[in-house]
Amino acid sequence: MAAVLHIVGQPDWSRALDDIRGQVAAGDTVTVAVTGPGVLALPPGVTTHRGPADLSYDQLLDLVFAADQVISW
C-alpha cells in the first residue's frame, strides 16, 4: 500500500481521476492537492486540499516528502 500525492493544476481531471480511482481500488492512500481551477467529485477516502486556501507551500512540501509517489497534472 503506497501513499500517493496528486498535484492537480489543470481544469481537465479526467485522466487524473482514472488513476486516482485505480489507486484507491488497489488500497493506496491517496491525497489530492488542487492548485488550479475546479474540483471534481473524488472517491471516498481521498484526502483533498486546496492551495493556497487551506494548503501553504510548506504544507505542500511536507505532503511531497511524505508520499511514496507524487504525480503532477
All heavy atoms as TSV, in Angstrom:
chain	resi	resn	atom	element	x	y	z
A	1	MET	N	N	0.856	-1.176	0.000
A	1	MET	CA	C	0.000	0.000	0.000
A	1	MET	C	C	0.897	1.233	0.000
A	1	MET	O	O	1.727	1.416	0.871
A	1	MET	CB	C	-0.913	-0.026	1.220
A	1	MET	CG	C	-1.894	1.082	1.234
A	1	MET	SD	S	-3.337	0.793	2.260
A	1	MET	CE	C	-2.694	1.004	3.881
A	2	ALA	N	N	0.726	2.078	-0.976
A	2	ALA	CA	C	1.553	3.271	-1.143
A	2	ALA	C	C	0.776	4.520	-0.757
A	2	ALA	O	O	-0.448	4.554	-0.812
A	2	ALA	CB	C	2.005	3.382	-2.598
A	3	ALA	N	N	1.529	5.548	-0.383
A	3	ALA	CA	C	0.956	6.878	-0.155
A	3	ALA	C	C	1.206	7.682	-1.426
A	3	ALA	O	O	2.352	7.905	-1.804
A	3	ALA	CB	C	1.610	7.543	1.042
A	4	VAL	N	N	0.133	8.095	-2.086
A	4	VAL	CA	C	0.234	8.781	-3.369
A	4	VAL	C	C	-0.313	10.190	-3.239
A	4	VAL	O	O	-1.385	10.403	-2.674
A	4	VAL	CB	C	-0.543	8.023	-4.471
A	4	VAL	CG1	C	-0.364	8.700	-5.816
A	4	VAL	CG2	C	-0.116	6.562	-4.535
A	5	LEU	N	N	0.440	11.150	-3.780
A	5	LEU	CA	C	0.009	12.546	-3.814
A	5	LEU	C	C	-0.176	12.969	-5.260
A	5	LEU	O	O	0.745	12.822	-6.073
A	5	LEU	CB	C	1.046	13.451	-3.143
A	5	LEU	CG	C	0.818	14.954	-3.280
A	5	LEU	CD1	C	-0.474	15.379	-2.579
A	5	LEU	CD2	C	2.017	15.726	-2.731
A	6	HIS	N	N	-1.363	13.462	-5.582
A	6	HIS	CA	C	-1.636	14.043	-6.901
A	6	HIS	C	C	-1.709	15.551	-6.718
A	6	HIS	O	O	-2.477	16.039	-5.886
A	6	HIS	CB	C	-2.981	13.543	-7.452
A	6	HIS	CG	C	-2.977	12.111	-7.822
A	6	HIS	ND1	N	-2.680	11.682	-9.095
A	6	HIS	CD2	C	-3.234	10.985	-7.090
A	6	HIS	CE1	C	-2.759	10.363	-9.140
A	6	HIS	NE2	N	-3.089	9.921	-7.924
A	7	ILE	N	N	-0.920	16.276	-7.494
A	7	ILE	CA	C	-0.982	17.733	-7.504
A	7	ILE	C	C	-1.665	18.112	-8.811
A	7	ILE	O	O	-1.119	17.895	-9.893
A	7	ILE	CB	C	0.421	18.356	-7.405
A	7	ILE	CG1	C	1.122	17.873	-6.135
A	7	ILE	CG2	C	0.325	19.884	-7.432
A	7	ILE	CD1	C	2.579	18.275	-6.038
A	8	VAL	N	N	-2.878	18.634	-8.714
A	8	VAL	CA	C	-3.692	18.878	-9.908
A	8	VAL	C	C	-3.856	20.372	-10.120
A	8	VAL	O	O	-4.433	21.070	-9.287
A	8	VAL	CB	C	-5.073	18.201	-9.777
A	8	VAL	CG1	C	-5.882	18.411	-11.045
A	8	VAL	CG2	C	-4.913	16.722	-9.470
A	9	GLY	N	N	-3.347	20.852	-11.263
A	9	GLY	CA	C	-3.466	22.252	-11.604
A	9	GLY	C	C	-4.251	22.472	-12.877
A	9	GLY	O	O	-4.538	23.600	-13.249
A	10	GLN	N	N	-4.598	21.407	-13.561
A	10	GLN	CA	C	-5.327	21.504	-14.824
A	10	GLN	C	C	-6.829	21.481	-14.600
A	10	GLN	O	O	-7.304	20.839	-13.666
A	10	GLN	CB	C	-4.996	20.310	-15.713
A	10	GLN	CG	C	-3.555	20.188	-16.098
A	10	GLN	CD	C	-3.376	19.011	-17.041
A	10	GLN	OE1	O	-4.176	18.811	-17.946
A	10	GLN	NE2	N	-2.348	18.234	-16.825
A	11	PRO	N	N	-7.580	22.123	-15.473
A	11	PRO	CA	C	-9.040	22.064	-15.348
A	11	PRO	C	C	-9.608	20.712	-15.785
A	11	PRO	O	O	-10.701	20.344	-15.391
A	11	PRO	CB	C	-9.533	23.185	-16.249
A	11	PRO	CG	C	-8.409	23.501	-17.157
A	11	PRO	CD	C	-7.141	23.088	-16.471
A	12	ASP	N	N	-8.873	19.936	-16.597
A	12	ASP	CA	C	-9.351	18.633	-17.060
A	12	ASP	C	C	-8.808	17.536	-16.141
A	12	ASP	O	O	-7.633	17.221	-16.171
A	12	ASP	CB	C	-8.903	18.383	-18.499
A	12	ASP	CG	C	-9.368	17.036	-19.014
A	12	ASP	OD1	O	-10.189	16.381	-18.340
A	12	ASP	OD2	O	-8.907	16.631	-20.094
A	13	TRP	N	N	-9.687	16.983	-15.347
A	13	TRP	CA	C	-9.313	15.980	-14.351
A	13	TRP	C	C	-9.496	14.551	-14.845
A	13	TRP	O	O	-9.241	13.611	-14.108
A	13	TRP	CB	C	-10.225	16.138	-13.132
A	13	TRP	CG	C	-9.910	17.260	-12.236
A	13	TRP	CD1	C	-9.875	18.586	-12.548
A	13	TRP	CD2	C	-9.604	17.173	-10.856
A	13	TRP	NE1	N	-9.583	19.327	-11.444
A	13	TRP	CE2	C	-9.414	18.479	-10.388
A	13	TRP	CE3	C	-9.494	16.127	-9.965
A	13	TRP	CZ2	C	-9.106	18.764	-9.067
A	13	TRP	CZ3	C	-9.195	16.404	-8.655
A	13	TRP	CH2	C	-8.994	17.713	-8.218
A	14	SER	N	N	-9.941	14.338	-16.055
A	14	SER	CA	C	-10.368	13.007	-16.482
A	14	SER	C	C	-9.280	11.948	-16.336
A	14	SER	O	O	-9.528	10.870	-15.793
A	14	SER	CB	C	-10.891	13.048	-17.923
A	14	SER	OG	O	-9.904	13.563	-18.787
A	15	ARG	N	N	-8.095	12.222	-16.790
A	15	ARG	CA	C	-7.014	11.217	-16.684
A	15	ARG	C	C	-6.588	11.033	-15.239
A	15	ARG	O	O	-6.354	9.916	-14.786
A	15	ARG	CB	C	-5.832	11.636	-17.544
A	15	ARG	CG	C	-4.762	10.588	-17.509
A	15	ARG	CD	C	-3.985	10.495	-18.788
A	15	ARG	NE	N	-3.014	9.441	-18.641
A	15	ARG	CZ	C	-1.713	9.608	-18.733
A	15	ARG	NH1	N	-1.233	10.794	-19.019
A	15	ARG	NH2	N	-0.900	8.605	-18.553
A	16	ALA	N	N	-6.489	12.131	-14.503
A	16	ALA	CA	C	-6.116	12.035	-13.093
A	16	ALA	C	C	-7.142	11.210	-12.332
A	16	ALA	O	O	-6.788	10.363	-11.505
A	16	ALA	CB	C	-5.985	13.424	-12.480
A	17	LEU	N	N	-8.414	11.421	-12.607
A	17	LEU	CA	C	-9.470	10.710	-11.903
A	17	LEU	C	C	-9.398	9.206	-12.163
A	17	LEU	O	O	-9.591	8.407	-11.249
A	17	LEU	CB	C	-10.843	11.257	-12.288
A	17	LEU	CG	C	-12.021	10.700	-11.510
A	17	LEU	CD1	C	-11.850	10.915	-10.010
A	17	LEU	CD2	C	-13.308	11.343	-11.985
A	18	ASP	N	N	-9.082	8.817	-13.386
A	18	ASP	CA	C	-8.927	7.389	-13.694
A	18	ASP	C	C	-7.817	6.772	-12.845
A	18	ASP	O	O	-7.976	5.696	-12.279
A	18	ASP	CB	C	-8.620	7.182	-15.176
A	18	ASP	CG	C	-9.797	7.482	-16.080
A	18	ASP	OD1	O	-10.945	7.509	-15.586
A	18	ASP	OD2	O	-9.568	7.702	-17.290
A	19	ASP	N	N	-6.684	7.458	-12.758
A	19	ASP	CA	C	-5.564	6.959	-11.951
A	19	ASP	C	C	-5.916	6.920	-10.468
A	19	ASP	O	O	-5.596	5.960	-9.769
A	19	ASP	CB	C	-4.321	7.823	-12.154
A	19	ASP	CG	C	-3.645	7.566	-13.493
A	19	ASP	OD1	O	-4.085	6.678	-14.238
A	19	ASP	OD2	O	-2.651	8.261	-13.780
A	20	ILE	N	N	-6.573	7.960	-9.990
A	20	ILE	CA	C	-6.945	8.034	-8.573
A	20	ILE	C	C	-7.887	6.887	-8.216
A	20	ILE	O	O	-7.696	6.215	-7.195
A	20	ILE	CB	C	-7.585	9.407	-8.254
A	20	ILE	CG1	C	-6.514	10.507	-8.343
A	20	ILE	CG2	C	-8.256	9.399	-6.891
A	20	ILE	CD1	C	-7.076	11.920	-8.366
A	21	ARG	N	N	-8.869	6.644	-9.044
A	21	ARG	CA	C	-9.809	5.537	-8.782
A	21	ARG	C	C	-9.078	4.200	-8.716
A	21	ARG	O	O	-9.359	3.368	-7.852
A	21	ARG	CB	C	-10.886	5.496	-9.859
A	21	ARG	CG	C	-11.910	6.580	-9.726
A	21	ARG	CD	C	-12.981	6.444	-10.789
A	21	ARG	NE	N	-13.950	7.514	-10.684
A	21	ARG	CZ	C	-14.501	8.116	-11.726
A	21	ARG	NH1	N	-14.193	7.756	-12.960
A	21	ARG	NH2	N	-15.383	9.080	-11.547
A	22	GLY	N	N	-8.145	3.986	-9.635
A	22	GLY	CA	C	-7.382	2.744	-9.645
A	22	GLY	C	C	-6.517	2.585	-8.401
A	22	GLY	O	O	-6.413	1.490	-7.839
A	23	GLN	N	N	-5.912	3.672	-7.958
A	23	GLN	CA	C	-5.070	3.615	-6.762
A	23	GLN	C	C	-5.902	3.362	-5.508
A	23	GLN	O	O	-5.501	2.587	-4.638
A	23	GLN	CB	C	-4.255	4.898	-6.641
A	23	GLN	CG	C	-3.198	4.988	-7.707
A	23	GLN	CD	C	-2.678	6.397	-7.915
A	23	GLN	OE1	O	-3.317	7.376	-7.564
A	23	GLN	NE2	N	-1.493	6.485	-8.503
A	24	VAL	N	N	-7.055	4.004	-5.411
A	24	VAL	CA	C	-7.940	3.770	-4.269
A	24	VAL	C	C	-8.393	2.309	-4.258
A	24	VAL	O	O	-8.391	1.655	-3.211
A	24	VAL	CB	C	-9.151	4.740	-4.298
A	24	VAL	CG1	C	-10.200	4.330	-3.291
A	24	VAL	CG2	C	-8.688	6.165	-4.039
A	25	ALA	N	N	-8.753	1.788	-5.427
A	25	ALA	CA	C	-9.185	0.392	-5.527
A	25	ALA	C	C	-8.069	-0.575	-5.131
A	25	ALA	O	O	-8.332	-1.646	-4.584
A	25	ALA	CB	C	-9.664	0.088	-6.945
A	26	ALA	N	N	-6.816	-0.174	-5.366
A	26	ALA	CA	C	-5.672	-1.014	-5.009
A	26	ALA	C	C	-5.316	-0.910	-3.530
A	26	ALA	O	O	-4.425	-1.607	-3.059
A	26	ALA	CB	C	-4.469	-0.627	-5.865
A	27	GLY	N	N	-5.988	-0.011	-2.810
A	27	GLY	CA	C	-5.733	0.135	-1.383
A	27	GLY	C	C	-4.717	1.190	-1.019
A	27	GLY	O	O	-4.296	1.283	0.138
A	28	ASP	N	N	-4.303	1.993	-1.993
A	28	ASP	CA	C	-3.344	3.065	-1.714
A	28	ASP	C	C	-4.010	4.199	-0.937
A	28	ASP	O	O	-5.218	4.403	-1.027
A	28	ASP	CB	C	-2.769	3.631	-3.018
A	28	ASP	CG	C	-1.912	2.623	-3.760
A	28	ASP	OD1	O	-1.422	1.669	-3.119
A	28	ASP	OD2	O	-1.735	2.788	-4.979
A	29	THR	N	N	-3.203	4.925	-0.188
A	29	THR	CA	C	-3.657	6.137	0.490
A	29	THR	C	C	-3.435	7.284	-0.480
A	29	THR	O	O	-2.301	7.570	-0.868
A	29	THR	CB	C	-2.851	6.373	1.781
A	29	THR	OG1	O	-3.010	5.241	2.630
A	29	THR	CG2	C	-3.317	7.623	2.493
A	30	VAL	N	N	-4.510	7.943	-0.888
A	30	VAL	CA	C	-4.433	8.962	-1.941
A	30	VAL	C	C	-4.798	10.329	-1.373
A	30	VAL	O	O	-5.817	10.491	-0.709
A	30	VAL	CB	C	-5.357	8.619	-3.122
A	30	VAL	CG1	C	-5.287	9.688	-4.198
A	30	VAL	CG2	C	-5.008	7.252	-3.696
A	31	THR	N	N	-3.925	11.307	-1.659
A	31	THR	CA	C	-4.154	12.704	-1.306
A	31	THR	C	C	-4.109	13.518	-2.583
A	31	THR	O	O	-3.267	13.281	-3.446
A	31	THR	CB	C	-3.075	13.206	-0.323
A	31	THR	OG1	O	-3.080	12.379	0.840
A	31	THR	CG2	C	-3.309	14.647	0.074
A	32	VAL	N	N	-5.010	14.486	-2.704
A	32	VAL	CA	C	-5.050	15.362	-3.870
A	32	VAL	C	C	-4.865	16.800	-3.400
A	32	VAL	O	O	-5.588	17.268	-2.522
A	32	VAL	CB	C	-6.381	15.228	-4.640
A	32	VAL	CG1	C	-6.455	16.236	-5.775
A	32	VAL	CG2	C	-6.549	13.809	-5.168
A	33	ALA	N	N	-3.886	17.477	-3.990
A	33	ALA	CA	C	-3.666	18.899	-3.743
A	33	ALA	C	C	-4.107	19.639	-5.001
A	33	ALA	O	O	-3.522	19.469	-6.066
A	33	ALA	CB	C	-2.202	19.183	-3.442
A	34	VAL	N	N	-5.156	20.428	-4.881
A	34	VAL	CA	C	-5.707	21.166	-6.013
A	34	VAL	C	C	-5.045	22.538	-6.044
A	34	VAL	O	O	-5.202	23.329	-5.121
A	34	VAL	CB	C	-7.240	21.306	-5.891
A	34	VAL	CG1	C	-7.805	22.053	-7.087
A	34	VAL	CG2	C	-7.890	19.948	-5.739
A	35	THR	N	N	-4.328	22.813	-7.126
A	35	THR	CA	C	-3.637	24.095	-7.254
A	35	THR	C	C	-4.216	24.935	-8.382
A	35	THR	O	O	-3.778	26.057	-8.594
A	35	THR	CB	C	-2.131	23.895	-7.496
A	35	THR	OG1	O	-1.944	23.161	-8.706
A	35	THR	CG2	C	-1.494	23.160	-6.334
A	36	GLY	N	N	-5.170	24.388	-9.111
A	36	GLY	CA	C	-5.776	25.106	-10.222
A	36	GLY	C	C	-7.277	25.186	-10.057
A	36	GLY	O	O	-7.815	24.892	-8.992
A	37	PRO	N	N	-7.967	25.517	-11.133
A	37	PRO	CA	C	-9.422	25.663	-11.070
A	37	PRO	C	C	-10.131	24.321	-10.998
A	37	PRO	O	O	-9.617	23.307	-11.445
A	37	PRO	CB	C	-9.755	26.373	-12.381
A	37	PRO	CG	C	-8.664	25.972	-13.309
A	37	PRO	CD	C	-7.431	25.828	-12.455
A	38	GLY	N	N	-11.289	24.358	-10.419
A	38	GLY	CA	C	-12.157	23.195	-10.430
A	38	GLY	C	C	-11.857	22.163	-9.364
A	38	GLY	O	O	-10.726	21.983	-8.952
A	39	VAL	N	N	-12.910	21.524	-8.931
A	39	VAL	CA	C	-12.809	20.405	-8.010
A	39	VAL	C	C	-13.756	19.339	-8.520
A	39	VAL	O	O	-14.912	19.618	-8.812
A	39	VAL	CB	C	-13.187	20.813	-6.571
A	39	VAL	CG1	C	-13.179	19.610	-5.657
A	39	VAL	CG2	C	-12.254	21.878	-6.048
A	40	LEU	N	N	-13.270	18.153	-8.646
A	40	LEU	CA	C	-14.074	17.055	-9.144
A	40	LEU	C	C	-14.488	16.170	-7.980
A	40	LEU	O	O	-13.778	16.089	-6.982
A	40	LEU	CB	C	-13.231	16.251	-10.131
A	40	LEU	CG	C	-13.943	15.231	-10.984
A	40	LEU	CD1	C	-14.964	15.924	-11.885
A	40	LEU	CD2	C	-12.939	14.504	-11.850
A	41	ALA	N	N	-15.604	15.514	-8.101
A	41	ALA	CA	C	-16.031	14.564	-7.074
A	41	ALA	C	C	-15.050	13.406	-7.064
A	41	ALA	O	O	-14.857	12.728	-8.061
A	41	ALA	CB	C	-17.436	14.074	-7.373
A	42	LEU	N	N	-14.401	13.220	-5.931
A	42	LEU	CA	C	-13.384	12.181	-5.791
A	42	LEU	C	C	-13.960	10.989	-5.030
A	42	LEU	O	O	-14.922	11.130	-4.276
A	42	LEU	CB	C	-12.170	12.742	-5.057
A	42	LEU	CG	C	-11.433	13.836	-5.803
A	42	LEU	CD1	C	-10.425	14.540	-4.904
A	42	LEU	CD2	C	-10.719	13.260	-7.019
A	43	PRO	N	N	-13.350	9.833	-5.207
A	43	PRO	CA	C	-13.827	8.648	-4.489
A	43	PRO	C	C	-13.733	8.841	-2.979
A	43	PRO	O	O	-12.885	9.601	-2.495
A	43	PRO	CB	C	-12.869	7.541	-4.946
A	43	PRO	CG	C	-12.223	8.043	-6.183
A	43	PRO	CD	C	-12.221	9.527	-6.091
A	44	PRO	N	N	-14.579	8.151	-2.227
A	44	PRO	CA	C	-14.492	8.222	-0.768
A	44	PRO	C	C	-13.104	7.795	-0.287
A	44	PRO	O	O	-12.490	6.909	-0.865
A	44	PRO	CB	C	-15.554	7.222	-0.298
A	44	PRO	CG	C	-16.475	7.050	-1.450
A	44	PRO	CD	C	-15.660	7.274	-2.684
A	45	GLY	N	N	-12.647	8.455	0.746
A	45	GLY	CA	C	-11.359	8.118	1.326
A	45	GLY	C	C	-10.199	8.934	0.801
A	45	GLY	O	O	-9.086	8.845	1.323
A	46	VAL	N	N	-10.418	9.728	-0.235
A	46	VAL	CA	C	-9.359	10.576	-0.782
A	46	VAL	C	C	-9.329	11.883	-0.001
A	46	VAL	O	O	-10.349	12.550	0.149
A	46	VAL	CB	C	-9.586	10.861	-2.284
A	46	VAL	CG1	C	-8.561	11.850	-2.810
A	46	VAL	CG2	C	-9.543	9.565	-3.075
A	47	THR	N	N	-8.153	12.236	0.498
A	47	THR	CA	C	-7.981	13.498	1.210
A	47	THR	C	C	-7.707	14.590	0.192
A	47	THR	O	O	-6.875	14.417	-0.695
A	47	THR	CB	C	-6.800	13.397	2.203
A	47	THR	OG1	O	-7.045	12.323	3.098
A	47	THR	CG2	C	-6.629	14.686	2.968
A	48	THR	N	N	-8.414	15.706	0.311
A	48	THR	CA	C	-8.268	16.799	-0.646
A	48	THR	C	C	-7.877	18.085	0.068
A	48	THR	O	O	-8.422	18.405	1.125
A	48	THR	CB	C	-9.595	17.039	-1.395
A	48	THR	OG1	O	-10.033	15.807	-1.962
A	48	THR	CG2	C	-9.429	18.053	-2.497
A	49	HIS	N	N	-6.924	18.802	-0.527
A	49	HIS	CA	C	-6.504	20.119	-0.042
A	49	HIS	C	C	-6.544	21.085	-1.210
A	49	HIS	O	O	-6.233	20.710	-2.333
A	49	HIS	CB	C	-5.071	20.081	0.504
A	49	HIS	CG	C	-4.876	19.137	1.638
A	49	HIS	ND1	N	-5.242	19.437	2.921
A	49	HIS	CD2	C	-4.354	17.887	1.666
A	49	HIS	CE1	C	-4.944	18.418	3.705
A	49	HIS	NE2	N	-4.405	17.455	2.960
A	50	ARG	N	N	-6.920	22.312	-0.949
A	50	ARG	CA	C	-6.919	23.336	-1.998
A	50	ARG	C	C	-5.916	24.408	-1.616
A	50	ARG	O	O	-6.013	25.022	-0.562
A	50	ARG	CB	C	-8.298	23.959	-2.161
A	50	ARG	CG	C	-8.296	25.062	-3.223
A	50	ARG	CD	C	-9.672	25.563	-3.535
A	50	ARG	NE	N	-10.371	24.780	-4.521
A	50	ARG	CZ	C	-10.049	24.720	-5.819
A	50	ARG	NH1	N	-9.010	25.362	-6.266
A	50	ARG	NH2	N	-10.761	24.021	-6.645
A	51	GLY	N	N	-4.921	24.596	-2.496
A	51	GLY	CA	C	-3.923	25.631	-2.250
A	51	GLY	C	C	-4.269	26.878	-3.031
A	51	GLY	O	O	-4.849	26.787	-4.104
A	52	PRO	N	N	-3.986	27.992	-2.530
A	52	PRO	CA	C	-3.389	28.268	-1.224
A	52	PRO	C	C	-4.420	28.465	-0.115
A	52	PRO	O	O	-4.069	28.824	0.997
A	52	PRO	CB	C	-2.614	29.548	-1.465
A	52	PRO	CG	C	-3.407	30.285	-2.494
A	52	PRO	CD	C	-4.017	29.205	-3.373
A	53	ALA	N	N	-5.708	28.209	-0.387
A	53	ALA	CA	C	-6.759	28.472	0.607
A	53	ALA	C	C	-6.534	27.697	1.903
A	53	ALA	O	O	-6.627	28.265	2.985
A	53	ALA	CB	C	-8.126	28.138	0.024
A	54	ASP	N	N	-6.281	26.399	1.801
A	54	ASP	CA	C	-6.072	25.621	3.023
A	54	ASP	C	C	-4.786	24.806	2.985
A	54	ASP	O	O	-4.617	23.866	3.747
A	54	ASP	CB	C	-7.281	24.713	3.314
A	54	ASP	CG	C	-7.419	23.562	2.330
A	54	ASP	OD1	O	-6.760	23.587	1.282
A	54	ASP	OD2	O	-8.186	22.631	2.615
A	55	LEU	N	N	-3.878	25.167	2.081
A	55	LEU	CA	C	-2.622	24.442	1.949
A	55	LEU	C	C	-1.509	25.418	1.600
A	55	LEU	O	O	-1.460	25.941	0.488
A	55	LEU	CB	C	-2.756	23.377	0.850
A	55	LEU	CG	C	-1.585	22.448	0.647
A	55	LEU	CD1	C	-1.398	21.539	1.864
A	55	LEU	CD2	C	-1.787	21.603	-0.604
A	56	SER	N	N	-0.623	25.667	2.550
A	56	SER	CA	C	0.505	26.564	2.300
A	56	SER	C	C	1.576	25.824	1.495
A	56	SER	O	O	1.554	24.591	1.368
A	56	SER	CB	C	1.099	27.055	3.621
A	56	SER	OG	O	1.772	25.995	4.279
A	57	TYR	N	N	2.530	26.560	0.989
A	57	TYR	CA	C	3.641	25.963	0.249
A	57	TYR	C	C	4.410	24.997	1.143
A	57	TYR	O	O	4.771	23.897	0.719
A	57	TYR	CB	C	4.558	27.072	-0.283
A	57	TYR	CG	C	5.713	26.541	-1.088
A	57	TYR	CD1	C	5.511	26.052	-2.378
A	57	TYR	CD2	C	7.003	26.521	-0.569
A	57	TYR	CE1	C	6.565	25.544	-3.118
A	57	TYR	CE2	C	8.056	26.026	-1.311
A	57	TYR	CZ	C	7.837	25.540	-2.578
A	57	TYR	OH	O	8.885	25.042	-3.308
A	58	ASP	N	N	4.650	25.372	2.383
A	58	ASP	CA	C	5.364	24.495	3.318
A	58	ASP	C	C	4.584	23.203	3.567
A	58	ASP	O	O	5.171	22.118	3.631
A	58	ASP	CB	C	5.632	25.207	4.643
A	58	ASP	CG	C	6.685	26.294	4.527
A	58	ASP	OD1	O	7.493	26.248	3.563
A	58	ASP	OD2	O	6.703	27.188	5.387
A	59	GLN	N	N	3.274	23.308	3.705
A	59	GLN	CA	C	2.451	22.114	3.907
A	59	GLN	C	C	2.464	21.217	2.674
A	59	GLN	O	O	2.491	19.993	2.786
A	59	GLN	CB	C	1.018	22.508	4.257
A	59	GLN	CG	C	0.899	23.147	5.620
A	59	GLN	CD	C	-0.459	23.788	5.834
A	59	GLN	OE1	O	-1.025	24.399	4.922
A	59	GLN	NE2	N	-0.994	23.649	7.044
A	60	LEU	N	N	2.457	21.828	1.491
A	60	LEU	CA	C	2.547	21.059	0.260
A	60	LEU	C	C	3.870	20.308	0.201
A	60	LEU	O	O	3.915	19.131	-0.154
A	60	LEU	CB	C	2.374	21.960	-0.962
A	60	LEU	CG	C	2.502	21.285	-2.325
A	60	LEU	CD1	C	1.472	20.170	-2.485
A	60	LEU	CD2	C	2.370	22.311	-3.443
A	61	LEU	N	N	4.949	20.969	0.561
A	61	LEU	CA	C	6.252	20.290	0.588
A	61	LEU	C	C	6.248	19.120	1.558
A	61	LEU	O	O	6.815	18.055	1.268
A	61	LEU	CB	C	7.368	21.266	0.959
A	61	LEU	CG	C	7.845	22.183	-0.154
A	61	LEU	CD1	C	8.927	23.128	0.367
A	61	LEU	CD2	C	8.379	21.387	-1.317
A	62	ASP	N	N	5.620	19.290	2.708
A	62	ASP	CA	C	5.515	18.190	3.669
A	62	ASP	C	C	4.783	17.001	3.047
A	62	ASP	O	O	5.194	15.844	3.227
A	62	ASP	CB	C	4.795	18.638	4.935
A	62	ASP	CG	C	5.622	19.567	5.804
A	62	ASP	OD1	O	6.865	19.618	5.635
A	62	ASP	OD2	O	5.022	20.253	6.664
A	63	LEU	N	N	3.712	17.273	2.305
A	63	LEU	CA	C	2.978	16.200	1.640
A	63	LEU	C	C	3.841	15.512	0.578
A	63	LEU	O	O	3.808	14.289	0.442
A	63	LEU	CB	C	1.699	16.745	0.986
A	63	LEU	CG	C	0.591	17.200	1.922
A	63	LEU	CD1	C	-0.545	17.838	1.118
A	63	LEU	CD2	C	0.072	16.042	2.758
A	64	VAL	N	N	4.621	16.296	-0.157
A	64	VAL	CA	C	5.504	15.738	-1.188
A	64	VAL	C	C	6.515	14.783	-0.557
A	64	VAL	O	O	6.713	13.657	-1.035
A	64	VAL	CB	C	6.218	16.861	-1.973
A	64	VAL	CG1	C	7.354	16.301	-2.819
A	64	VAL	CG2	C	5.228	17.625	-2.841
A	65	PHE	N	N	7.151	15.208	0.519
A	65	PHE	CA	C	8.182	14.383	1.138
A	65	PHE	C	C	7.607	13.177	1.874
A	65	PHE	O	O	8.302	12.175	2.062
A	65	PHE	CB	C	9.065	15.216	2.057
A	65	PHE	CG	C	9.962	16.152	1.300
A	65	PHE	CD1	C	9.861	17.515	1.494
A	65	PHE	CD2	C	10.879	15.682	0.382
A	65	PHE	CE1	C	10.685	18.385	0.785
A	65	PHE	CE2	C	11.696	16.539	-0.331
A	65	PHE	CZ	C	11.599	17.902	-0.132
A	66	ALA	N	N	6.348	13.228	2.275
A	66	ALA	CA	C	5.723	12.106	2.974
A	66	ALA	C	C	5.191	11.048	2.004
A	66	ALA	O	O	4.947	9.912	2.405
A	66	ALA	CB	C	4.589	12.613	3.859
A	67	ALA	N	N	5.025	11.410	0.743
A	67	ALA	CA	C	4.424	10.493	-0.238
A	67	ALA	C	C	5.463	9.543	-0.810
A	67	ALA	O	O	6.637	9.867	-0.957
A	67	ALA	CB	C	3.786	11.302	-1.364
A	68	ASP	N	N	4.993	8.346	-1.144
A	68	ASP	CA	C	5.833	7.387	-1.863
A	68	ASP	C	C	5.895	7.717	-3.350
A	68	ASP	O	O	6.863	7.410	-4.026
A	68	ASP	CB	C	5.266	5.966	-1.699
A	68	ASP	CG	C	5.265	5.513	-0.255
A	68	ASP	OD1	O	6.307	5.666	0.417
A	68	ASP	OD2	O	4.221	5.014	0.196
A	69	GLN	N	N	4.834	8.337	-3.833
A	69	GLN	CA	C	4.739	8.691	-5.246
A	69	GLN	C	C	4.028	10.029	-5.363
A	69	GLN	O	O	3.006	10.246	-4.715
A	69	GLN	CB	C	3.952	7.615	-6.012
A	69	GLN	CG	C	3.832	7.867	-7.488
A	69	GLN	CD	C	3.037	6.761	-8.187
A	69	GLN	OE1	O	2.286	6.021	-7.561
A	69	GLN	NE2	N	3.201	6.670	-9.482
A	70	VAL	N	N	4.571	10.923	-6.210
A	70	VAL	CA	C	3.967	12.234	-6.444
A	70	VAL	C	C	3.715	12.357	-7.950
A	70	VAL	O	O	4.622	12.140	-8.750
A	70	VAL	CB	C	4.885	13.384	-5.970
A	70	VAL	CG1	C	4.251	14.732	-6.271
A	70	VAL	CG2	C	5.189	13.239	-4.480
A	71	ILE	N	N	2.490	12.709	-8.294
A	71	ILE	CA	C	2.114	12.876	-9.699
A	71	ILE	C	C	1.549	14.278	-9.858
A	71	ILE	O	O	0.633	14.677	-9.151
A	71	ILE	CB	C	1.070	11.834	-10.129
A	71	ILE	CG1	C	1.596	10.432	-9.850
A	71	ILE	CG2	C	0.693	12.014	-11.587
A	71	ILE	CD1	C	0.548	9.352	-9.934
A	72	SER	N	N	2.115	15.014	-10.801
A	72	SER	CA	C	1.661	16.380	-11.055
A	72	SER	C	C	0.909	16.404	-12.379
A	72	SER	O	O	1.406	15.906	-13.404
A	72	SER	CB	C	2.865	17.316	-11.111
A	72	SER	OG	O	2.460	18.623	-11.380
A	73	TRP	N	N	-0.280	16.972	-12.347
A	73	TRP	CA	C	-1.131	17.034	-13.548
A	73	TRP	C	C	-1.250	18.459	-14.013
A	73	TRP	O	O	-1.420	19.366	-13.316
A	73	TRP	CB	C	-2.513	16.496	-13.248
A	73	TRP	CG	C	-2.517	15.081	-12.806
A	73	TRP	CD1	C	-2.499	14.632	-11.519
A	73	TRP	CD2	C	-2.536	13.903	-13.614
A	73	TRP	NE1	N	-2.513	13.259	-11.484
A	73	TRP	CE2	C	-2.534	12.789	-12.769
A	73	TRP	CE3	C	-2.541	13.687	-14.977
A	73	TRP	CZ2	C	-2.551	11.471	-13.233
A	73	TRP	CZ3	C	-2.566	12.382	-15.434
A	73	TRP	CH2	C	-2.564	11.296	-14.563
